[in-house]
């Protein structure tokens, strides 16, 4: 038995309906691996100096390597420091909607806000996907095993135009419209049709994505 009521609720606030979603942390590679690589280069430069054994040419070569390594460390740490600043400044994105839930075929203007500091570059997609839960009935090795599985399938992906807006806390306005032929949201025990707004936030060379769950109701026929 499926349900048409929303499992995701936007809260009413100031005449709008809002959803807050935290941006994910920066990936480990951007946080630690890159600085570690440049610190390793720095260590190699120091090792070159120590292994010169009093030979003037080798000392000069080692010193050059060390200076080069220091420069590489500074160059490598700069994006890292900028990304850390971006993480501190951009924590939670807020989607504001004039109505809730959304309806098939209805055009509405939403807005993105809630990100502090320097305003980032935004891009967005309206995505519909299906999620099906089932059970795997074993393999040739273990014929009687029953393993729960979940299958995902993207049904629609629609690019959304983000228009910059300098009005107070609002960063950008979005025009959202679910196509007439698209399915509405659906929630059952083993099957879901899920709508979400995927938002990409780019700031100081770092791009992160967050997802706003939406509920799309069927079209109202007069």
N, C-alpha and C positions, 0 to 999 in steps of 0.2 A: 504494500500500500504506500503510495507516494504522498508527500505533503506539499502544499503550495505556500504555507506560511514560511516566513523568513527564519532561518537559523542564525542569520547575521543581522544585528540590529545597529542602525546608526542612532546616535542620541540627539535629541532636539536641543538646540542651543542658539539663542538669539535669532529666532526666526528661520534657521537653517537646520539641516541634519548633518552631523559631522562624524567622521571616522578618523581616529588617530592611529598611525602605524609607525613603529620605530624603524629606523634604517639599520640594516645589519652591520656588524663590525667589519672593519677592513680585513681582507684576507691575510692569512699568515705570511704569504710571500711578500706582500707589500709592507708588512710590519717588521719582519725579522730577517727574512732570507736576503733581501737586497742589502741592508746594512751589514749583515754578516759577510757577504761576498766582498764588500769594499774594505771591511776591517781585516779580512784575510789577505787582501792585496797589500794593505799597510804592513801586516806582519811579515809578509815575504820581503818587503823592502827593508825592514829592520834586519831580517835574517841575512840579507845580502851584504849589509854593512858589517855585521858581526863576523861573517865568514871571509872578509877581505884579507885577513892575515898580514896586515901591515903593507901590503902591496898598494902603492899609490894609485895605480890605474884601477885596480879593483875597488879601492876605497871610493874613488871618484864615481865609478860606475854604480857602486852600492848606494852612495849618497844621492845620485840622480834617481835611482829607483825609489829611494825612500821619499824624496820630494814628489815624484810622480804619484806614488801611492797615497801620500797625504792629499794631493789634489784630487785623486780619484775618490778618496773617502769623503771629502767635502762635497764633491759633486753628487756622490751617491746618497749622502745623508740629507741633502736639500729636499728632494722629493718626499723623503720619509717624514721630515719635520713638517712639510706643508700638508701632507696627508693626515698627520696627527692633529694639526690645527683644524683641518676640515672635519675630522671626526668629532672634535669638541664642539664645533659650531653648528653642525647639522645632526640633530638627534632624532627628532620626531616630525614627520610630515602629516599635515592635516588636510583631508578632503572634505570640502563643504558642498552640500547638495541642496537645491531648493525644494526637492520633494523626495519622499521615501515611501515605498520602494520605487525603483525605476520601472517603466513600462515599455513593452515592445513597441517600436515605432515612434516613441516620444522623444523629441529633441529638447535637451535641457543644457543649461550652462552651469558648470561646476567651477570650483576654484581650489587652488593648492596654496597652502600657507603653512605656518608653524615652524619653518626652518629659519634659524637665527643666523646672524652674521652676514657675510657677503652673499648676495643672491646667486644661486647656482644655475646651471643650464639644465633644463628639464625636457624629457621626451616621455611619451606615454602610449600605451596600447590597451585597447579594450579586448579582453580575452574570454572566450567561452570554452570550457573543457568538460569532458565527461570522465567520471571516475567510477569504475566498476570493481566491486569486491567479489572474490570467488575463492575456490579451493582447488589446489593442484592435487591430482589423484595419483601421485607417485611417479617414479621413474623405473627404468629397467633394473637399476641397482636396488632400489627400495620400492617395490611395487605397491605396498600397502600404505605408504606414507601419505598423509593429507596435510598440505601446507597452505595456510592462508596467503593469498596473493591479491594485489591491487593493481589494476591496469588503468593507465591514463591516456586519454586521446584528446588532442586539441581540435575543437570543432570550428571555431572562428577566431581570427586575430585581426583587429581593426586599428589602424594607426589613428591616433588622436592628436589634433593640433593643439599645441600649447602656446597661447598668446601671452607675452610678458605683461605684467600688471604691477605698477608701482604704487598701488593704492594701499597704504598701511601695511598690514601683515600679509596681504595677498601677494603671491609671487607670480602666479599665472592663472589664466582662465582656460577652461577646457570645454569643448562642445561634445557632449556624449549623446549618442543615438544608437540604440540596439536595432539592427535591421528587422524589417517586417517578417522575413522568412526564418529568422533565428529562433531557437527554442527558448522558452522561459526557464527560470531556475526551477530545479526539481530535486527533492530530497527523499530517498527511500532507504530501506535497510541495506540494499546491496548495489544501489545505483544512485549517482548524483550528477546533476548538470550544474556546473559552477560558473558564475560570472565574476570577474575581477578586473580591476584597473591596475595594470603593471606600470609603475612609475620609475624611471631611471633618473637619478640625481648625479650630475657631474660637477665636481668642484675641486679646484686645485689639482687637476690631473687625476683625480680619483672618481670612479663611477660606481655607484651602488644602486641596487634595485630593491624596492619594497612593493608589496601587493595589498591593495585595498579590496576586501571581499565585498561584493555587491549582491543585491537581491533584485532579480528582474521578474516582474509579474506579467501575466498574459495581457494582451491588448484588450482594452475595453471596447466592445462592439455596441454601438448605440442601437 
